[in-house]
Amino acid sequence: MAHHPRPDRERARRQVERHAFEVGPALPSRPLTPFEQQLLDGTAVVVTDVAPMETAIYQVTPSVGEYRLSGR
């Protein structure tokens, strides 16, 4: 490994310029396989089905710092 007593400004500038205009992935995205599309659609359905249940759970659970005695 070479020892560089000071950073090279020109090298740093060229490196920044080389990567300054990169946006997004280098390759175009590939189409999803039927299995991947089914998995993505199923995940979206699960998320929409769970939302009402999540709201109900938040209404039942105590807030932070609140203590509730068990009714058992």
C-alpha positions in Angstrom: 0.0 0.0 0.0 1.4 3.3 -1.0 1.8 6.2 1.4 0.2 9.5 0.3 1.2 12.3 2.6 -1.6 14.6 1.3 -4.9 13.9 -0.4 -4.8 14.5 -4.2 -7.4 17.1 -5.1 -7.5 16.3 -8.7 -8.0 12.6 -8.1 -10.8 13.3 -5.7 -12.5 15.8 -8.1 -12.3 13.2 -11.0 -13.8 10.5 -8.7 -16.7 12.8 -7.7 -17.3 13.8 -11.4 -17.3 10.1 -12.4 -20.1 9.3 -10.0 -22.0 12.6 -9.9 -24.4 11.7 -12.7 -25.3 8.2 -11.7 -29.0 7.9 -11.1 -30.8 4.6 -10.4 -29.5 1.1 -11.3 -27.0 0.7 -14.0 -29.0 -2.0 -15.7 -32.7 -1.8 -16.6 -34.9 -3.8 -14.3 -36.0 -7.2 -15.5 -39.6 -8.3 -15.7 -41.0 -10.2 -12.7 -41.5 -13.9 -13.0 -45.1 -15.1 -12.5 -44.1 -16.4 -9.0 -42.6 -13.0 -8.0 -45.7 -11.2 -9.3 -47.9 -13.5 -7.3 -45.8 -13.0 -4.2 -45.9 -9.2 -4.6 -49.7 -9.2 -5.1 -50.2 -11.5 -2.1 -48.1 -9.3 0.1 -50.2 -6.3 -1.0 -53.4 -8.2 -0.1 -52.1 -9.1 3.3 -51.1 -5.5 4.1 -54.6 -4.2 3.2 -56.3 -7.0 5.2 -54.2 -6.4 8.3 -54.8 -2.7 8.5 -58.2 -2.8 10.3 -56.9 -5.5 12.7 -53.9 -3.3 13.5 -56.2 -0.3 14.3 -58.3 -2.5 16.7 -55.2 -3.7 18.5 -53.9 -0.2 19.0 -57.3 0.7 20.6 -57.1 -2.2 23.1 -53.5 -1.9 24.1 -52.5 0.5 26.9 -50.4 3.5 26.0 -46.8 3.8 27.0 -46.5 4.3 30.8 -50.0 3.2 31.5 -50.5 0.1 33.7 -53.7 -2.0 33.6 -54.5 -4.6 36.2 -55.4 -8.0 34.9 -59.1 -8.9 35.2 -58.3 -12.6 35.9 
